[in-house]
Amino acid sequence: MPDFVPTHRLTEEASLKMIQAGVAKANELGCKVAIAVVDASCRMIGFLHMDGAKHFAIITTQRKAITSASQKQPTGYAPEENALSMAVRMGDFTNVPGGFPIVVQGQVIGAVAAGGAKIEEDVLVAKAALAALKLPA
């Protein structure tokens, strides 16, 4: 096995692009959200709490992004019987939909999440933010 592997990483420009696209979608939907972008190590590289968004959107949105990046899949996937156990064991874990991994050439390089509105709106906002990167499907 090699000592080094090629990798990709998110830039501040990508983070800002996703946040702007998410805000535009939230405004289109008439909702107020928080939007979080984390890198592959689950470190926050971009965050915005829209004026009028709920306070607890800060915490839940960050947890959605961290969960999605660390689990390498969208949030909301865990069976309910496992979700409580996972949340207790992993403090930043959440099973609430609205977080999506950022995948480049098969590699998860981070995640984006939205929170603070209805779950369906959070999902639409996060998907719009992810779509701003124009990644191949």
C-alpha positions, 0 to 999 in steps of 0.5 A: 500500500502506498504511503500517499494517495492523491486527494481533493479538498474543498476551497473557501470559494467552493464553500462560499458558492454553496452557501450563496446557492443555499441562501438563494434557494431558502429565499425562493422557498421563503424559509430561514436556515443555517448552512454548514460546510465541513471538510473530510475531517469534519472541520467547519470551513463555512457557515451562515445563519440567515437572519431570522433562522432559529437559534438551534439551527446552528447546532443541528445544521453543524451536526448534519454536516459532520454526520454526513461527512463522517458517515459518507452518506446523506443524513437520515439514513439510519434505521430508527432503532439504531439512531438513538444508540448512535446519537448517544455514542457519537455526540455529533451524530444526527439522523435528521435529513438535510446533510449531503456528502460532497463526492469528487471522483468517488472520494468524500471530501466533505459535506454540506447541510441545511437546517432550521426550516421544515425537513423538506425545505432543509433537504431542498436547500442543501441539495441546491447548495451541493448542486452549485459545485456542478459535480457529475452525478 
